[in-house]
Amino acid sequence: MDETIKRVIPNHFSLPRRINRLGQLAYNLWWTWNPEAQMLYRLISQRLWDQVNHNPVTFLKRVERSQLNAVTNDRHYLELYDRTFQKFDAYLQDTQTWFARHYPQFAGETIAYFSFEFGLHECLPVYAGGLGILAGDHLKEASDLGMPVVGVGFIYNQGYFVQRITEDGWQETSTYYLDYDEVPIIPLTDAQGQPVLISVELPGRLVHARLWQVQVGRVALYLLDTNLEQNQENDRQLTARLYSSDPEVRISQEILLGIGGVRALRRLGLQPKVWHMNEGHSAFLVLERARELVQSGLTFEQAAAQVRKGNVFTTHTPVPAGVDQFPLWLVDKYLSTLWPQLGLTREQLIALGHQTTPWGESFCMPVLALRLSDHANAVSELHGEVSRRMWNFLWPDRRADEVPITHVTNGVHTPSWLARRLRLLYERYLGPDWLEHLDEPELWDRIASIPDHELWAVRQHLKRKLALYVNERARQLWMRGNVHPSQVLASGVFLEPYSLTIGFARRFATYKRATLILRDYERLLRIITNPDMPVQIVFAGKAHPADEPGKLLIQQVYRAVKDPRAAGRLVFLEDYDMNLARLLVQGVDVWLNNPRRPNEASGTSGMKAALNGVLNFSVLDGWWREAYNGANGWAIGEDADPVDPTHQDELDALSLYDTLEKEIIPLYYQNRSTDNIPSGWIARIKESIRTLAPQFSTRRMLKEYLTEMYLPCLEAAEEEIPADTAVTLDRAN
């Protein structure tokens, strides 16, 4: 690391000396996956903590001094404070992490992880969905394992949009403006106290970007920001919001992420040996790395051979239409100064990403990444099969099953998504050090030793917590004074904790089929309003602002939710974020997922639900195809790809209704013990946790990335670059 670069935590707070480290803790997102650390803020003022969306920076700026003084006289609070900071310090100072113990020969190396979005916590809304949440979990797990990972992405000053649903069910959006003084990000400055900057070339101009840091436990995440006075107004907006539909903005963003991201790491004095691209958005980094080597005297062919050894590419997209690609005229406009620096002609550069599609020729970012990466993976077993077929044309002399794209199935960061009450329960029955062994299947065999009544009590507590939260949200909605009473009813006023509750929460893309359960609406009404065995269904999710079909799906769901015949047993919760996601994956009974196979590359929300004792009810797509064993949840439809989508929708809807009526609902309500515990349901919960918690954790995922992807890159790097070339790279932008 460049020692001249300063990382000074902003000092916004005036805190009593006895608890003054709360300010330091606020700027390390370690607190996001440690409940005791969150309690240090919550115990000062529960109301304010919830009001500021669990943001410790804003919290400490707004909390009353009298409330701070009060806890300095509370012996129990101070014991928790001291205990938490002992744990925090031990974590940061630990020299015997899992990575350090197992791979001491790679101490001091760097693994760079590039992603267009990072979902770390609701107080830092620079994520849109599953890709970002996965990236955030990736960094947290790397921190826990002690892997030398650094993240590279953007700080979006307008975050992702705020969703409001009109009385007619239409999604309206508004902008959330991020105040950098109110979120846990650290400015980077040089020896003169000036912001650390990098620049990239765009047509006719330089665009500058400032660097910020988010500390994620032991891992640093570096975020680029173009909202600077020295940039043109349009360029200042490049890091304003996620996923622009303007192709010129999009290619500019991807040049900034890929090329600018490499320059940012060089500016910080970092020389990664592994370059991991989380999707194709950052694929231009392969050209920047090659450019560095060509400028040092290598031919492009020599540079490309070396660059490939260190590149890892993860694809998340199972359909060609979903990948990032640009018309060739945009490549001419934006990369015309680059191909001479690479020693290439225009045609040679375009060939690196060229793809012919039914709608014409394009420059495809995953093609570029695949051509210049020795290591590539999909994110589930089925997605691996789909990806090998999808990209087979890049290896025309090989059969699809020989295409060099493997799979590393996604996982979730257990401490981030596990309910605190369940964490305490697991600690009691799995052992106090269970988190150190959470990817070991034999540990989870001990789940059987948890008494049914204790597990059921925690599950009921989590349902009550969800119901109370939803009721309070409805109250706040009503207090706004500008909503129709039907909207308040639709937001969950009648939700209660004793009925079987199903959750459906995800991005409202058409392939996810949010309205499949409405297909036979009269039958659905009979199911949910059965007075003896009622069912509640909670919907949440956003459609991309440019996705009109997705917004129509929300409208269809919302109109059903408002139907008086549904008796308030259908609910739609607007403005889905990480906080609401946690409450849902912890608080419902069943997690519903019914995408049109094979369009779900992996999915991770069901993994979070399973960890919390929620049972999955899903199409055999993505992760569920390899997770389902017949006793740990339920399947919708068959293990086969559809031939006709409309016919498949009909078959899947029938399977969904039949399984609900004949298996799920009776198991929940019938054959209860004398103390009203559904023993059959609890048995299925235990089987779900036992089989899914260790396998679908980021602990297992990161270890697979390390052994299958990162270690080959690190080992190849030993002979990769001559010493004189490395010196040249040290002086790169």
CORGI-V382031 format. One line per field, one symbol per residue. burial: # if it has 16 or more other C-alpha atoms within 10 Angstrom, else .. A space follows every 50 residues. Layout:
burial = ???
This chain:
burial = ....##..#...#.#...#..##.##################.##..##. ...########.#....#..##....##..#..##..#..#.....#.## .........######################################### ###############.#.###.#....#...#########....###### ##....#####################...#...#########.....## ##############################################.### ..################....####.#..#..###.##.###..#..## .####......###############################.......# ..#####################.##..##...##..##....#..#... .#..##.###########.##.##..##........###########.## ##########.#######.....##.###...#############....# ############...#############.##################### #########################.##...######..........##. .######.##...##.###.......###.##.################# ###.##.#######.##..##...#...#...#
